[in-house]
Amino acid sequence: MINRRHIRVKVMQSAYAMQQSHSDDLVKEGKFLKHSIQKMYDLYVLNLQLLVEVQKLARKRIELSKKKILATKEELNPNTKFIDNKLLNLLNESVSLEGYIELNKLNYWDLDDEYVKILLDELQKSDLYKKYMDTVEDSFNVDKAFVIDFFREIVAPNEKLADYFEDKMISWVDDIPFVNTWILKSLNKQKANKPFILGSLYKDNEDKIFVSDLFTKTMLHQHKYEEDIIEKTPNWEADRIADIDMIIIKMAITEFLHFPSIPSRVTINEYIELAKDYSTNKSGYFINGVLDKLAKDYLSSNKMVKIGRGLL
């Protein structure tokens, strides 16, 4: 499921895109933000589906080899450990996974099956595959460990696959690392003989509301926030502050003033990390200084009211 940190990333991207396009259609941009997050879920499903398609292709190749006129002994009596993999079979039998694919018409691997072939070829050449196929132990845990390693070592780092996803949707570039972690967590927690069920997109309805509120309130009040920012940065003109830095600070101010249950220190730390990943090398220090001054000012003037533990 999407976490608060990645929600902030998606909101930041939408706020930046809206600013750069000089759009003032908040409703339209808010819908696009939600669409972008939903498409991230598609990426999660597509990667799980890809594992199943690789296994299906392996099964198909085995059946074709058996039908050869001069089939070898090995081809007639193949090692079926991979096509019998218990975790992959659970994915293949998942009503949850199949239902989402059909409902959203995710036929990517029917149209672009060369990526399935690329991954199967790379897998079968690997030491990981050879070691697994030679393993005598037949258990769910062995099968699960293999699938996790297959995804971590072969699927996730594949540059051709990453380029393919980027071509399909530009926002997936930033989503891939998060989605890869999400998939590994989903595979790790799967139990033997339990049906595989897709993870939820949001942890709860509160996170879903957080997306809309953070984006809307930031964009609605951004000009007012700019005055506060300029006041705390007397040595900087507004146009000298990097666009991403300005958006990050405005989002943090929104959390200061409109999200009483989020401690100000949590907000500051989250946006410092965001700045390190998406802005300049010095942005983290700059944003930390500005937000620290603003938080103290809002607290002393009672503009910022926090409830529960972690007031500062």
N, C-alpha and C positions, 0 to 999 in steps of 0.2 A: 504493500500500500504506500501511497505517497506520504511523505513526512513533511513536517512544517518547514524544514530547510529547503526542500525542493519546491514546496509551494511558493516560498519567497522568491526562488529563482524564476519560476514561471511568471509570477506577478511582475518582477523586475523586467523581464524580457518584454512583457506586454506593455508596460508603462513606457519603456524605451522606444518600442515600435510605434506607439501612439504619438509620442513626442516627435519622433523623427518624421513621421508622415503628416504631422500638423493636423491630425484628426481631432475633432471635438465630439465625435459620436461615442459617448461612453457606453451606451447599450450594446452597440455593434462590437466594440472592442472587448467588452466584458464577455460576450458570447464567444468571441474568438479565443479568449483566454481559457474558457471552460472546454472548448473544442480541442485546444492544444493539450490540455491535461487528459482528456478522454483518448486522444490519439496516442498518448504515452502508454495507456492501458493496452491499446492495440499492439504496440511494440512488445510489451510483456507477453501477450498471447502469441504473437508471431514467432517469438523465440522458442516458446514451449512447443508450438506446433512444428517448428523446424526439427526439433529432436525426434518427434514422432515420424516425420517424413524421411529422415535419414534412416531410421530403423526399417521403414516400409520399403525403401529402395534396396536396402541390404537383403531383405526377404525376397524381393522381386528378382534380384540377381542370382540368388541361390536357386530359385525355382527355374530360372532360365538355364542355368548351368546343368541342372539335372536332366534337362530335355535335350542336351547335346547328343548327337549321334555317337561321338567318341568321347563321352564323358569319362573323366578319370574316377578312380576309386574315391578320391577326396571330394570330388564334385557330387558324386552319388550319395556320399555319407558325410555331409558337411558338419562343421562345428556350428551349432545353432545357439550358442550361448548369448550372442548379441541380440539375435532376433527373438530370443525368449526372455530378454531382460525384464524383470518383474516391474521395475519402476516405469520403464518406457511403455510397458503394456498397460499400466494404470493410466498413463497419460493418453494413450490411444483409445482407451475405453471410457474416458471421462466425458460424461454427458455435459458437464459444465463447460469444458473446453470446446467440445464439438458444437454446442449450442451457440456459444458466443461467435465462433467462426462463421457458422451458417447465417446467423442473424445479421452480422456486420459484413458479410460477403468478403471475408479475408482470404481470397484465393491467390495470394501472392506466390505460393510455392507451386501452384499448378501452372502459373504463367511464367515463372522464373525458376524452373526446377534445376537450372545449372548450379545454383548455390547449394542445393541438396547434394548434388554429385560432388562438388568441390569438397564439402565437409566430410562426406563418406570416404572419399579417396584419401583425404588427409588423415582421417581417423585410422583407416586400415593400414596406413604406412607407419603409424606411430608405435612407440614402445608401450604406450599406455594400453593400446588395443591388444597387442601381442601378449602382454602380461595378463590382461583380463581373460582373454580367450584360453589361456593355459591354466587358469586358476581352477583347481579341483572343487573348492568349496562352492556350493550352490545355495545362496541365501539372499534374502532381500537386502541385507546390509551391504553385502559385496556389490550387488547390482546397483544400489543407490550410490555408493561411493564412486563407482565407475562413471555413472551418468554425471555426477557433480564434477568430477575431474574432466570428463569429456567437454562439458560446457565451459568450465573455467580455463582449460588449457588450449582448447581447439576452437570452440565456437566464439566465445567472447573476444579473443584477440584477433580474429580473422579480419584483415584489413579490407578485403574485397566485400565482405558482408557489411562492414561498417560503411563503406562507400555507397553500397546499395541502399542502405537505410537512409543515409544522408540525402541521396538523390530523391527518395520517396517523400521525405519531409524534413526540411532543414532543422526544425526544432529538435529532432531526434538526436542530433549531435550531442547536445547537452544532457539528453535523457538516457543515453545508452549506459553510462557508468552506473547510474541509479537503478535502472531496470535490470542490469546484470546482477547487481547485489540482491535485488528483489527476487529474481529467479532462483538464485542460489539458496536464499532463505526458504522459498517455497519448496524446493526439492529436499532441503535438509529436514524440514519438519514433517515430510510425508511419512506416514506409517504403512506397514505392510497390510495388505488386504483391506485397506480403507480407500474409498473412492477419492480420486483427486478432484479437489474443488478449487477453482480459481480464487485467488486472494481478492479482497475488496479493494476498490480504488482509493477510498477514503477510510480512515480509521473510524470516524463517526461523522454525524451530521454537523458537529461543531467545526470540524476541519473544512467541510464543504462550504460552510458559511464564511469561514475565515478567508477563503480565496476571494469571494465576491467583496466582502467588506474591506479587506486590505487594499484591493485594487481600486474600488470605487471611492473610498474615503481619501486615499492618497491623491487621486486625480482631481477630486472635487476641491480639496483644500491646499493643493500644491503651491498656489500663488501666495497664500497667507503664510505657509511654511517658509517660503523663500525669504520673506522679510526677517524671520527669526534666524535663519541661517546666515544671512548677510550681517546681521547684528553680531553674531558670534565669530565671524571671520572678517574683522576689519581690514586686514591686510590683503584681502582677496576680493576682486571684482567677481560678480556672479558668473560672468562669461568665462572666467579663468578656471572655474571649478569644472572638472570633467563631467560630462553629461551623466555617465553611470554613477559617479560619486553623488551627484545632486539627487538622482532618483533614489539611491540607497538611503541617503540621509532623510529624504522626505518619507520614505516608507517606515523608517525607524521612528520618526516623529509621530506618524499615524499610530504606531503601536504604543508609543508613550501616552498619547492623549485619548485613544479610542479603544484600547484593549486593556482594561484594568486588571485582568487576571494574568497577564504576561509580565513578569518582573523586568524592570528596566535593564538590569544587568544582563539578563538573557537576551533581550533585544539587541543591546550593544554588541555583545559577543557574536551573535548570529550575523549581524551586518558587517562586522569587521572581517569575518571569514568570507562573506560574500564578496567583499571588496578585494580581498586577496586573490580570489579565483577569477573575478571578472573585470577588474580595473587595473590601475597601475601599481607598481611595486610599493610606492609610498602611500597609496590610498588608505591602507589599513590604519596607519598612524594618524593620518589627517582626519579620517572619519571617527576614530576613537576620541580624539581631542574635541571635535565639534559636538559629538553626541553626549560626551561627558558633561560639557558646559551646559548644553540644552537641558539635559535631564535634571541637573542641579537647579537650574533656573525654573523649570516647570514645577519641580517639587516645592521649592520655596514659595512660589506664587500660587500654589494649590491648583495649577492647571492640570498637573499630572496626579491622579489619584489611583493608587494600586491597592488591590484587595488581596487578602490571604498572605501567605508566607513569601519571602523574597522581595520585599518592597523596593530595595535598592538594586 
